[in-house]
Amino acid sequence: MAFNLIRRRTKSGQVVVVTGASAGIGRATAQLLGQRGAHVGLLARGEKGLEAAAAEVKEAGGEALTIPTDVSDYGAVDEAANRVEERFGPIDAWINVAFTSVFAPFAQIEPDEFRRVTEVTYLGFVYGTMAALKRMLPRDSGVIVQVGSALGNRAIPLQSAYCGAKHAVNGFTESLRTELLHDGSKVRVTVVQMPAVNTPQFSWVLSRLGKHPQPVPPIYQPEVAARGVIHALDHPRRKQYWVGASTVATISGQRVAPALLDRYLARNGYSSQQTDQPISSGRPANLWEPLDGPGGRDFGAHGVFDDQAHGHSPQFWAVRHRLSLVGGALAAGALAASDWGRRHLQQ
Ligand SMILES: NC(=O)c1ccc[n+]([C@@H]2O[C@H](COP(=O)([O-])OP(=O)(O)OC[C@H]3O[C@@H](n4cnc5c(N)ncnc54)[C@H](OP(=O)(O)O)[C@@H]3O)[C@@H](O)[C@H]2O)c1
């Protein structure tokens, strides 16, 4: 027990579960956790991606356990949590990342497809949170990080199922947070709202668009998102983090002028989500089965937009360093005031 308490206060040896760990933001997050020597439970369906993620975690200095899991199945998620604890001990943190989507006008999405997106992208987060709380509440200790999206505050066209699910993640998490506060619990839950990120989703999500889907610029690299997740994990008292100036602009714009944004997105939201490159309507998709499973390939953390993606976010750098920035501003203010006082006293 004493050993666990000591271990939890150090980042090395932290036991962390990451869902959606085989690709994209989850994969980049797992790599950063490996660098701090964490013990990481890697959940997703695709075994090729999971194995490659585990190799990266170990190479970086951490320990990894791959558990092929479909997050839309609560029993499988709960069993995965058991396996992580059997191998590494009590789970300190749970990071919900796994998702899927359909890029299409709402009228072109079938009911079973809409349900599948909801079951993975919304209920997958609910089930991950349930499995984590089942273990964290009795210990009165633990952190849950939800990887959210600016689109969970401001919906856009061609992503109705996804936007609905991301709004729902915010809703249930807010409710849960009030319950934890009511109970005086030390378990923390926080959400990291992401901007557009260069991940494999644009190459493997089911699409009925004529052109290759793209994240709406500005595009950030998955490592920027992963640094946001890690910061939230280390500072989980805050309700939400916003990563990227575009996330700040989107969420703030929605608060000020939502109807104006409706018209702006109606005009620009179709073209801004597609490149000029045509794609076939039969493009393989990861909605029902993983593309990085047997016979598939590892897609990695990055998507196909490396040439356009930013490796840093000055906005989030300022969030991470806000104490130093505030301290610096106070020190500069104190210096200016003392200089002003000295000059006026000398007059
Ligand atoms: N990329 C962006 O522009 C962006 C922007 C804002 C927010 N986000 C958020 O970031 C998170 C990750 O997005 P991403 O772009 O990194 O996605 P991604 O590249 O498509 O990766 C999705 C991950 O989820 C896993 N997954 C999919 N279906 C699953 C299922 N049924 N069960 C278990 N795992 C499943 C995938 O692995 P398998 O297929 O192998 O299972 C993969 O590891 C999502 O929550 C998304 O909402 C992304």
The ligand as a Gaussian input file, in Angstrom:
#p B3LYP/6-31G(d) Opt

LIG

0 1
 N       -7.704000      14.074000     -35.483000
 C       -8.447000      15.141000     -35.232000
 O       -8.513000      16.074000     -36.052000
 C       -9.189000      15.256000     -33.935000
 C       -9.726000      16.505000     -33.624000
 C      -10.410000      16.653000     -32.422000
 C      -10.549000      15.575000     -31.570000
 N      -10.024000      14.370000     -31.912000
 C      -10.252000      13.264000     -30.976000
 O       -9.069000      12.532000     -30.776000
 C       -9.381000      11.167000     -30.541000
 C       -8.516000      10.316000     -31.438000
 O       -8.691000      10.729000     -32.767000
 P       -7.616000      10.350000     -33.879000
 O       -7.765000      11.363000     -34.946000
 O       -6.334000      10.063000     -33.243000
 O       -8.276000       8.981000     -34.424000
 P       -7.680000       7.800000     -35.311000
 O       -6.377000       8.186000     -35.901000
 O       -8.771000       7.380000     -36.220000
 O       -7.438000       6.666000     -34.221000
 C       -8.575000       6.137000     -33.586000
 C       -8.156000       5.095000     -32.587000
 O       -9.352000       4.512000     -32.043000
 C       -9.299000       3.095000     -32.236000
 N      -10.639000       2.559000     -32.407000
 C      -11.521000       2.788000     -33.415000
 N      -12.638000       2.082000     -33.219000
 C      -12.453000       1.390000     -32.065000
 C      -13.258000       0.465000     -31.339000
 N      -14.484000       0.098000     -31.753000
 N      -12.758000      -0.054000     -30.192000
 C      -11.510000       0.282000     -29.775000
 N      -10.726000       1.146000     -30.416000
 C      -11.190000       1.687000     -31.555000
 C       -8.416000       2.920000     -33.457000
 O       -7.796000       1.652000     -33.481000
 P       -8.414000       0.312000     -34.134000
 O       -9.096000       0.720000     -35.393000
 O       -7.189000      -0.492000     -34.326000
 O       -9.345000      -0.231000     -33.130000
 C       -7.371000       3.983000     -33.191000
 O       -6.438000       3.503000     -32.252000
 C      -10.879000      10.998000     -30.788000
 O      -11.540000      10.919000     -29.542000
 C      -11.256000      12.263000     -31.526000
 O      -12.557000      12.666000     -31.207000
 C       -9.326000      14.186000     -33.071000

